[in-house]
Amino acid sequence: MGVLCSRHQHSDKGDAENAQAAQIESRIQQETKADNHIHKLLLLGSGESGKSTIFKQIKLLFHMGFDHAELLSYTPVIHANVFQTIKLLLDASKDFAQFESDSELYTLSLHNKEAGEAMSEIGATSEYPPLTKQLSQQIQQLWNDPAIQATFSRASELQLPDCARYFMENLPRLSDATYVPTKEDVLYARVRTTGVVEIQFSPVGENKKSGEVYRLFDVGGQRNERRKWIHLFEGVTAVIFCAAISEYDQMLYEGENKNRMMETKELFEWVLKQPCFERASIMLFLNKFDLFEQKVHKVPLNTCEWFKDYQEVSSGKQEIEHAYEFVKKKFEELYYQYTAPDRVDRVFKIYRTTALDQKLVKKTFKLLDETLRRRNLVEAGLL
């Protein structure tokens, strides 16, 4: 009888273990099935390409956005951007006043000398103070100085962030004691991406009608950050490559003897050559079009070595479109130089983007989603 009891106990224990194993196996299968619908997107581009702004837009559009605490966390970042901007302009105005023939144009007004010295001192510190009303008024005074405005007109020669004008024109609001950054402020806020950040989203919203969910990875764009990309390469559905087309006349943050567009060209070539991206779709975002159309009439496109064969053909909007199509063709030629034209398992699309334009970013990602879903259907033999 004892033997019978023992056998029943072993039998019950075995059944329980089998049930538990079956439950675990079922859960693993469900998770694997769910993961099959999660597509990895890698957001790449050189420093200052605007990819981190794209990342923030995705969080606002298709994720939970920024809660009150997250918005407040950007306050010191925005205040730092203000101090960094005025320091860069003050330093540049001094250099221009010292080395340019029209030195008076870049010399601060006497009544602003003291404020200039104070801001230079604050800007040289590693930790910035809160932007008080008093400091804001001093910075506003400096920003309005003809020497600083003359210096700002040569912004493409400096390492000024794109947020410079926006924050300088909003100083009273940014220095208010009850200031809470807006979504637009957060999009303009500039902090270099270090390491890797990720977000999971669906372009159709939480209901995920398309059945496609994406995991987007944003990685540091500066040269010294790129070694951190390596472990993200495997199993990528698509590479979203951001190229700031407005920066054809600007130099790298890391090395001022290297043109930013030439760096972007070399990085795009490198991405196309990687074996791990052989089957990954390439989504090229020709970004900062808003700045490009402002600049192209002022700074010849052939300033950049890569675009030295460019020739103007008209003026106004026609010339902007002509210049854009020229740049687009250059990237297309580069792509097909490293990819056989008959490759049907790899999708290549080019999108004109302005990372700060929420409606345009939303439309672009809807199109991207449609493109990738269509590719999935082709691979499954359903199209």
C-alpha positions, 0 to 999 in steps of 0.5 A: 500500500505504501508502494502504491501511495509512493507511485501516486505521489511520483505520478502527481509530481510528474504531472505537475512538472509536465504541466509546468513545462508545457506552460513555460513552453507555451509562454516561450512560443507566445513570446517568440511569436510576439517577437516576430512582429517586433521589427528592429530599426536602427537610427544612424547618422553622424553627429548633429544629423537630427536623428535624436530629434526624430527619436523624440518625435516618435516618443511624442507621436506613437508612444506615451510622450513626455510626462510632467517630470520628464518635461521638467528634467529638460529645464537644466538642458535648455538653460545650458543650451542658452549659456553655451550659445551665448558663450560660443557667440562671444568667443567667436565675436572676439576672434572675428574682431581680432583677425578680421579687417572689419574688426569694429563690426564684431566688437561688443558695445562698451555698455555690454562689455561687463555682461559679456565678461560675466557670461563668458565666465559662466559659459566656461564652467562645467555646471551652469546655474539656473537661468534667472530673470537677471541673467536672461536680461543680460543675455538678451542685451548681448543677443541684441548687440550688433556685434553678436548679430553680425557674428550670428550671421556667420553661424555656419562657420561656428559650432552653434546648435540649431536651437540657438535662435529659437532659445534666444528669442524665447528668453523671457519665457525660459527664465520664468520662475514657473517655467515648464518646458513645452514639447517644442522646447524639448524637441529643440533641446540639444544634448549629445546622445551617448550610448544607446537609447531605445523605444518600442512603438507602432505607427498606427497607435496602441491598437496595432492594427497593422500587427507591426511593432517596431523597436527603434534604437538611437545611438551616439553619432559622434565618431567616438560613440560608433563603437557602441553600435556593434552589438545592435547590428544583428537582425535589423529590419531597417536602417534609418539613416539621417543625413543633414543636407543643410550642413554641406558647408559646415565642419565636424564638431570633433574635427574642424578640418572635416566637412560634415557632408563628406563625413556623412557620405563616408558613414553612409558608404560604411553602412552600405558595405556592412555584411550584417546590413545586406538584407536590411532595408535602407530608409534615407532621411534627407533631413533639415530641409527647412534649413537647406532651403534657407541656405542654398541661395546664400551658400553655393552647393558646390562649396562641398567637395562632393557637390563640386559639379553642381551648377545653378539653373534657375532661382527661387523655389525652382533652384531649391528643388533642383539643388535638392534633387541633385543631393538626392541623386548623389545619395542614390548613386552611392547606394547603387554603387554598393547594391546590385540594382536587381536586389529585390529583398532589400528596400531603399527609400528616400524621404525629405524630412524636417525633424522638427515638423511633427506632421511631416515626421508622422506622415514619413513614419506611416509611409515607412510602415507601409513600405516595410509591411509590403516587404513582409508580404512579398517575403511571405509570398502573399504579394 
